[in-house]
């Protein structure tokens, strides 16, 4: 977009009438009040700007820059400034439209603190009269042979700084901020640039260990775990062993996420001598085989139902519960009791244990185990798979 930019440099409104031809734009500037403001007597003026451009610039804008004391809020707070215009209460009227040629829109007033206009001598307020149309110069007569001005009302005149040298006083009460400036036209050529970025779908499930002796899910952990291994250590058939891991879910999907869990089989003896090299396979959820640790067996427990589990002498096996720390929403918690894991060997589908409606959640998975009198000495293991799925 090209723009006609009329720069009212310095305090040109005080000229009363000024006529210049610069850069292809002829202007006349009129002010109805030439008096300086004082601390006790603020002075306002109405500025009328006549324009006659000599170049056709379609679909552009006429911009007026008014000298400001600084690029801060003080330049538009309605209090007269030394040697600069305050626009705190101004009103702007764009010229009347010439249909199809200069169809003016709503004027925009941008104070110096936001205008980012800095010319030779300082900072400027920015007034914009946008227009659509051909900008045909042959029909562009604003205020010369008619009363179709660009008008700025309630412009707060500056306070005069008596420390200025007399050479800068043209005649009282007129002051020009710098000698060469009256008005200028700059025609620039601009092109739109599309700035693009692609954010890929992101999803992450992190599993971390927790230290021994810390309380999670209402129980102290028996042993330190890692993100890859949850080891109960040595267990017996009289006491519960409790350990835990930390699950952190992160995604940028707008509809949240779900975490499912499933074990490959019950915990079973690894390299059991009696199996002669063959893998141990446990059946169902409550295999009483002496080389399988059954899933926990308090009455009513399942992969989708939590029940209290407090008797380590008459109920045995392995189960789990949850504690939410942040963001997510455990589908049950240790206050409800314990569940057993869905079992792949038994044909179970993975079961949802955690969901989240936001972008991040932290939950603790707390494992509990007590052995049966039937379990033979040895090293037992299984594998649990957690899957984080984002909801589109």
C-alpha positions in Angstrom: 0.0 0.0 0.0 1.3 3.5 -0.8 0.6 6.3 1.5 0.5 10.1 1.3 2.1 11.2 4.6 1.6 14.8 5.6 4.1 15.6 8.4 3.2 18.6 10.5 6.6 19.0 11.8 7.2 20.9 15.0 4.4 23.3 16.1 3.2 24.2 12.6 -0.3 24.9 13.8 0.9 28.1 15.3 1.7 29.5 11.8 -1.9 30.5 11.4 -1.6 30.1 7.6 1.2 28.2 6.0 1.5 27.3 2.3 4.2 24.9 1.0 4.8 22.6 -1.9 6.9 19.6 -0.9 7.4 16.2 -2.5 4.3 16.5 -4.7 1.9 17.6 -1.9 0.8 21.2 -1.7 -0.7 22.1 1.7 -2.2 25.0 3.6 -2.5 24.8 7.4 -4.9 27.0 9.4 -5.1 27.4 13.2 -7.8 29.4 14.9 -5.8 30.0 18.1 -2.1 30.9 18.2 -1.7 31.4 21.9 0.6 29.3 24.0 -0.9 27.3 26.9 0.2 28.1 30.4 -0.1 26.1 33.6 -3.1 28.1 34.7 -4.6 28.7 31.2 -4.5 25.8 28.7 -5.2 26.8 25.1 -6.8 24.6 22.5 -7.0 25.1 18.8 -8.7 23.7 15.7 -6.4 22.8 12.9 -7.7 22.8 9.3 -5.5 21.3 6.7 -6.0 21.9 2.9 -4.2 19.5 0.6 -3.7 19.2 -3.2 -1.5 16.1 -4.0 0.1 15.9 -7.4 0.4 12.1 -7.6 -2.4 9.5 -7.8 -2.1 7.0 -5.0 -5.0 4.4 -4.9 -6.3 2.7 -1.7 -4.0 4.4 0.7 -4.2 6.9 3.6 -3.4 10.5 4.5 -1.4 10.7 7.6 -0.7 13.7 9.8 2.2 13.7 12.3 2.0 16.1 15.3 5.1 16.8 17.4 5.0 15.2 20.8 7.0 15.7 24.0 8.0 12.1 24.3 6.8 8.6 23.3 5.0 8.2 26.7 1.5 8.6 28.1 2.3 12.2 29.2 2.0 13.2 25.6 -1.7 12.5 25.5 -2.9 13.0 29.1 -4.8 16.2 28.5 -2.1 18.4 30.2 -0.2 21.0 28.1 3.4 20.0 27.4 6.4 22.2 26.9 7.1 22.8 23.2 4.8 19.9 22.0 1.2 19.1 21.2 -0.9 17.1 23.6 -3.7 15.1 21.9 -5.5 13.8 24.9 -8.9 15.3 23.9 -8.6 15.8 20.1 -11.3 14.9 17.6 -10.5 14.2 13.9 -12.6 14.7 10.9 -11.4 13.3 7.6 -12.3 15.1 4.4 -15.7 14.4 2.9 -15.4 11.4 0.5 -15.3 11.7 -3.2 -17.1 8.5 -4.3 -14.9 6.0 -6.0 -11.9 8.3 -5.8 -11.4 9.1 -2.1 -13.8 7.1 0.0 -12.5 8.0 3.5 -13.0 5.6 6.4 -12.9 6.2 10.2 -10.0 8.3 11.3 -7.5 6.7 13.7 -5.6 8.6 16.4 -2.3 6.9 17.5 -0.5 8.7 20.4 3.3 9.0 20.3 3.7 6.2 22.9 2.3 3.8 20.3 2.9 5.4 16.9 6.6 4.5 16.6 7.1 7.6 14.5 10.5 9.2 15.1 11.8 11.8 12.8 14.9 14.1 12.9 14.0 16.0 16.0 11.8 13.7 18.1 8.6 11.7 18.4 5.3 12.3 16.8 1.6 11.5 17.3 0.0 9.9 14.2 -3.4 10.7 12.7 -4.6 8.5 9.9 -7.4 9.1 7.4 -7.6 5.9 5.4 -9.3 5.9 2.0 -10.3 3.5 -0.7 -10.6 4.4 -4.4 -8.4 5.5 -7.3 -6.9 8.5 -5.6 -7.1 10.3 -8.9 -5.1 13.5 -8.5 -7.3 15.4 -11.0 -10.1 15.2 -8.5 -8.1 15.7 -5.3 -8.9 19.2 -4.1 -9.3 19.3 -0.3 -9.8 22.8 1.1 -8.4 24.9 -1.6 -11.5 25.7 -3.7 -13.9 24.4 -1.1 -14.3 23.8 2.6 -13.4 20.1 2.5 -10.6 20.1 5.0 -9.0 17.5 7.2 -9.9 18.9 10.6 -8.3 18.4 14.0 -10.3 19.8 17.0 -9.4 20.4 20.6 -5.7 20.3 20.0 -3.9 21.3 23.2 -1.4 24.1 22.4 2.1 23.7 23.8 3.5 25.6 26.7 6.4 27.8 25.6 9.9 27.1 27.1 11.4 30.5 27.9 14.9 29.0 27.7 14.7 28.8 23.9 17.1 31.2 22.2 15.5 34.2 20.6 16.6 33.1 17.1 13.9 30.4 17.4 11.2 32.9 18.0 9.8 33.8 14.6 7.3 36.3 16.0 5.3 36.1 19.1 3.6 33.7 19.8 4.9 31.6 16.9 7.6 28.9 17.5 8.9 26.4 14.9 10.6 23.4 16.3 13.2 23.1 13.7 14.1 25.5 10.9 13.6 23.5 7.7 10.4 21.7 8.5 7.0 22.7 7.3 5.4 19.7 5.6 6.5 16.9 3.5 5.0 14.1 1.4 6.6 10.7 1.4 5.2 8.0 -0.9 6.3 4.5 0.0 5.7 1.2 -1.5 4.8 -1.6 0.8 4.0 -5.3 0.3 2.2 -7.7 2.6 4.3 -10.5 4.0 2.7 -13.6 5.4 4.6 -14.9 8.4 3.9 -18.6 8.7 4.6 -21.3 11.3 3.5 -24.8 11.7 3.0 -26.4 15.1 3.0 -30.1 14.9 0.8 -32.3 17.2 2.7 -33.0 20.4 2.1 -35.8 22.8 4.4 -37.1 25.5 4.1 -39.6 28.4 7.0 -39.5 30.9 7.4 -42.1 33.6 9.7 -41.3 36.5 10.7 -43.2 39.6 10.1 -42.0 43.2 12.3 -42.5 46.3 12.0 -44.9 49.1 10.3 -43.8 52.3 8.0 -41.2 50.6 4.2 -41.2 51.0 2.1 -41.7 47.9 -1.5 -43.0 47.8 -1.5 -42.9 51.6 1.4 -45.4 51.9 5.1 -45.1 52.4 7.1 -46.6 49.6 9.2 -49.7 50.4 11.9 -49.1 47.8 13.1 -46.5 45.2 11.9 -47.0 41.7 13.1 -45.7 38.3 11.2 -44.7 35.2 11.9 -48.1 33.6 11.7 -50.5 36.6 9.3 -50.7 39.5 11.0 -53.3 41.8 9.3 -54.4 45.1 12.6 -56.0 46.2 12.2 -58.9 48.7 8.6 -59.6 49.7 6.8 -62.0 52.0 3.3 -63.3 52.6 2.6 -61.3 55.8 3.1 -57.7 54.8 2.2 -55.4 52.0 5.0 -54.0 49.9 4.2 -50.6 48.4 6.1 -48.8 45.6 5.2 -46.0 43.1 6.0 -44.3 39.8 5.2 -40.8 38.5 3.3 -40.4 35.2 3.4 -37.0 33.4 1.2 -36.5 30.4 1.7 -33.6 28.0 -0.1 -32.7 24.8 -1.2 -29.6 22.7 -4.4 -31.2 21.6 -7.5 -29.1 22.5 -9.7 -32.0 23.8 -7.4 -33.5 26.3 -6.1 -37.1 26.6 -6.6 -40.6 28.0 -4.1 -43.0 29.6 -4.7 -46.7 29.4 -2.9 -49.5 31.1 -2.5 -53.3 30.6 -0.1 -56.0 31.9 1.2 -58.7 29.6 0.4 -61.4 32.2 0.4 -61.9 36.0 3.8 -61.7 37.7 5.5 -65.0 37.1 8.8 -66.6 37.9 11.7 -65.8 35.5 13.8 -68.8 34.4 11.8 -71.2 36.6 14.0 -74.4 36.9 11.0 -76.7 36.5 10.0 -75.1 33.2 13.3 -76.2 31.6 13.8 -73.0 29.6 10.2 -72.5 28.7 8.4 -69.3 29.6 5.9 -69.3 32.5 2.3 -68.6 31.4 -0.3 -67.7 34.1 -4.0 -68.2 33.4 -6.8 -65.8 34.3 -6.4 -63.2 37.1 -6.1 -65.5 40.1 -3.8 -68.3 39.1 -2.7 -70.2 42.2 0.2 -71.8 40.4 3.2 -71.7 42.7 5.3 -69.9 40.1 2.7 -67.2 39.5 1.8 -64.3 41.8 -1.9 -63.8 41.3 -3.6 -60.5 40.7 -4.9 -59.1 44.0 -8.0 -61.0 45.2 -10.1 -59.0 47.7 -13.7 -59.5 46.9 -15.2 -57.6 44.0 -11.9 -56.2 42.6 -11.5 -56.0 38.8 -9.7 -54.0 36.1 -12.6 -51.5 36.2 -13.7 -51.6 39.8 -11.7 -50.5 42.8 -12.2 -52.0 46.3 -10.5 -51.5 49.7 -7.6 -53.9 50.2 -6.2 -53.8 53.7 -5.8 -57.5 54.7 -2.4 -58.8 53.8 -2.8 -62.2 55.5 -6.0 -63.5 53.8 -5.7 -61.6 50.5 -2.7 -61.8 48.2 -1.4 -60.8 44.8 -0.6 -57.6 43.0 -2.8 -54.5 42.5 -2.5 -50.8 42.0 -4.2 -47.5 42.8 -3.7 -43.8 41.8 -3.1 -40.4 43.3 -3.6 -37.2 41.2 -1.1 -34.4 41.8 -1.9 -31.9 39.0 -4.1 -31.4 35.9 -5.2 -34.9 35.2 -8.3 -36.7 36.5 -7.7 -40.2 37.8 -10.7 -42.3 37.1 -10.3 -43.7 40.6 -8.0 -43.0 43.5 -6.5 -44.7 46.6 -9.5 -43.4 48.6 -11.7 -45.7 46.5 -9.3 -48.7 46.9 -7.3 -50.8 44.5 -7.8 -52.3 41.0 -6.0 -55.1 39.2 -4.5 -54.5 35.7 -6.2 -55.6 32.6 -4.4 -58.8 31.4 -3.3 -59.3 27.8 -2.7 -63.0 28.3 -6.3 -63.2 29.5 -7.6 -61.5 26.4 -8.4 -58.2 28.1 -8.4 -54.9 26.3 -6.4 -52.0 27.8 -8.4 -50.1 30.4 -8.5 -46.3 30.8 -7.2 -45.2 34.2 -6.5 -41.5 33.8 -8.0 -38.7 31.7 -7.3 -35.0 31.3 -9.2 -32.2 29.8 -6.1 -29.8 29.7 -2.6 -30.0 28.2 -0.7 -31.5 31.1 -1.4 -33.8 34.1 0.7 -35.5 36.8 -0.4 -38.7 38.5 1.2 -41.3 40.7 0.7 -45.1 40.1 1.0 -46.9 43.4 1.7 -50.7 43.2 0.9 -53.0 46.1 1.9 -56.7 46.5 1.9 -59.5 49.0 2.9 -63.0 48.2 1.0 -66.2 48.8 2.2 -69.2 50.9 2.2 -71.2 47.7 4.7 -69.0 45.8 8.1 -70.6 45.5 11.3 -68.6 46.0 12.6 -66.9 42.9 12.6 -63.8 40.8 9.2 -62.7 39.5 8.3 -60.1 36.8 5.8 -58.9 34.3 5.4 -55.9 32.0 2.9 -53.1 32.2 2.2 -50.9 29.2 0.8 -47.4 29.6 -0.5 -45.7 26.5 -1.3 -41.9 26.2 -3.8 -41.0 23.5 -4.7 -37.4 22.7 -8.4 -36.6 22.0 -8.9 -34.7 18.7 
